[in-house]
């Protein structure tokens, strides 16, 4: 692995990465230099468990994350809001405790049904129902096409209906049933 | 808390627990790049599906970052040298030379950083204007001992040793020299008096008993970053040189360099 070659091949990508992230030009160049100082220092230890480009990407990205974390810390200026207070605020906005219990019970039943689905199908459903990701986002995470995600969710709905039998409620899979709305949103 | 709510809470905890620890930033980046082993990929997929602490969003951000990294499209206002592979390579060699010295002092890091910025502020940085051989030429080989600082050029082609260099106010102001594409690239720091910079002429003394005067191309200078001068390698063989940046008859800054040829490793 030749350092000068790596520098030659990856400097444009690294610098442009920082610029795309809104880093000022001067700082982008400093960060680029820092990336390659780390590359130089890590070349002997690099075991080719990932591609070289991925390795350089992770270095650049970590520097960028450190950069934005430092900025965030600066902006905070020491004012912190206790987490407990925030949680309490959210709790007070919830529906009444009885509804909350019923909702949790329903979710428990649904989770048990989901556990019977094949792993990847279950994850797809969870990402949609519980994490509220768009099809496009789920497809990215799962490394498949949007069409495959739609197909999996369609099949999952049928399976859940079979598993839950009489206990199946349309609301259980409500989040799976609105592909048109999502498609419109994604087109926007 | 009722038994039922406790049960629901336990189930949620159980699921979070089974999904394992939150993945690191590196793991998410590797996942996005498709460079994780199948087992780790499966673990992270499972975690992201179960995690209610935002790991899914972190992973999507990693995908976005990878896309930003992999795009080869130029960015508006980017440094001009990004479109000049030979300039990039020269910088790479200069940096490699700098990093090859374990006792690299901090000031050289700064000089190098500045040098990096120099080319950013300028397009090209090519040989300044005309190359003149002064009729009144005289040799000025500097008699100072070699400086302890040196840049070892990455290809082992030449060793370039910046000697002590000062501007007229006495500020230490060494050049950074890179040997990239058969040319020498000198990156001269601007002196404090920006109004005088970059001057009109760069005089190179000690070139085989001659004196070379290069007209300064002011378009290749930046009051903050410096002046880039590219000199064909064959014009400056091994030896010590004094470079004088001058405006009219008045010297603005003097730089000393020694060029040593070393065998390729």
Boltz contact constraints between the chains, C-beta under 6 A:
constraints:
  - contact:
      token1: [A, 3]
      token2: [B, 96]
      max_distance: 6.0
  - contact:
      token1: [A, 4]
      token2: [B, 92]
      max_distance: 6.0
  - contact:
      token1: [A, 4]
      token2: [B, 93]
      max_distance: 6.0
  - contact:
      token1: [A, 4]
      token2: [B, 96]
      max_distance: 6.0
  - contact:
      token1: [A, 4]
      token2: [B, 154]
      max_distance: 6.0
  - contact:
      token1: [A, 7]
      token2: [B, 92]
      max_distance: 6.0
  - contact:
      token1: [A, 8]
      token2: [B, 88]
      max_distance: 6.0
  - contact:
      token1: [A, 8]
      token2: [B, 89]
      max_distance: 6.0
  - contact:
      token1: [A, 8]
      token2: [B, 92]
      max_distance: 6.0
  - contact:
      token1: [A, 11]
      token2: [B, 88]
      max_distance: 6.0
  - contact:
      token1: [A, 12]
      token2: [B, 82]
      max_distance: 6.0
  - contact:
      token1: [A, 13]
      token2: [B, 69]
      max_distance: 6.0
  - contact:
      token1: [A, 16]
      token2: [B, 75]
      max_distance: 6.0
  - contact:
      token1: [A, 17]
      token2: [B, 68]
      max_distance: 6.0
  - contact:
      token1: [A, 17]
      token2: [B, 69]
      max_distance: 6.0
  - contact:
      token1: [A, 19]
      token2: [B, 75]
      max_distance: 6.0
  - contact:
      token1: [A, 19]
      token2: [B, 78]
      max_distance: 6.0
  - contact:
      token1: [A, 20]
      token2: [B, 68]
      max_distance: 6.0
  - contact:
      token1: [A, 20]
      token2: [B, 75]
      max_distance: 6.0
  - contact:
      token1: [A, 29]
      token2: [B, 116]
      max_distance: 6.0
  - contact:
      token1: [A, 29]
      token2: [B, 117]
      max_distance: 6.0
  - contact:
      token1: [A, 29]
      token2: [B, 120]
      max_distance: 6.0
  - contact:
      token1: [A, 33]
      token2: [B, 116]
      max_distance: 6.0
  - contact:
      token1: [A, 40]
      token2: [B, 99]
      max_distance: 6.0
  - contact:
      token1: [A, 50]
      token2: [B, 30]
      max_distance: 6.0
  - contact:
      token1: [A, 50]
      token2: [B, 35]
      max_distance: 6.0
  - contact:
      token1: [A, 51]
      token2: [B, 35]
      max_distance: 6.0
  - contact:
      token1: [A, 54]
      token2: [B, 33]
      max_distance: 6.0
  - contact:
      token1: [A, 54]
      token2: [B, 35]
      max_distance: 6.0
  - contact:
      token1: [A, 57]
      token2: [B, 69]
      max_distance: 6.0
  - contact:
      token1: [A, 58]
      token2: [B, 26]
      max_distance: 6.0
  - contact:
      token1: [A, 58]
      token2: [B, 29]
      max_distance: 6.0
  - contact:
      token1: [A, 61]
      token2: [B, 29]
      max_distance: 6.0
  - contact:
      token1: [A, 61]
      token2: [B, 65]
      max_distance: 6.0
  - contact:
      token1: [A, 65]
      token2: [B, 25]
      max_distance: 6.0
  - contact:
      token1: [A, 101]
      token2: [B, 4]
      max_distance: 6.0
  - contact:
      token1: [A, 101]
      token2: [B, 5]
      max_distance: 6.0
  - contact:
      token1: [A, 104]
      token2: [B, 8]
      max_distance: 6.0
  - contact:
      token1: [A, 105]
      token2: [B, 4]
      max_distance: 6.0
  - contact:
      token1: [A, 108]
      token2: [B, 8]
      max_distance: 6.0
  - contact:
      token1: [A, 108]
      token2: [B, 11]
      max_distance: 6.0
  - contact:
      token1: [A, 123]
      token2: [B, 45]
      max_distance: 6.0
  - contact:
      token1: [A, 123]
      token2: [B, 49]
      max_distance: 6.0
  - contact:
      token1: [A, 126]
      token2: [B, 49]
      max_distance: 6.0
  - contact:
      token1: [A, 127]
      token2: [B, 49]
      max_distance: 6.0
  - contact:
      token1: [A, 131]
      token2: [B, 56]
      max_distance: 6.0
  - contact:
      token1: [A, 137]
      token2: [B, 60]
      max_distance: 6.0
  - contact:
      token1: [A, 140]
      token2: [B, 63]
      max_distance: 6.0
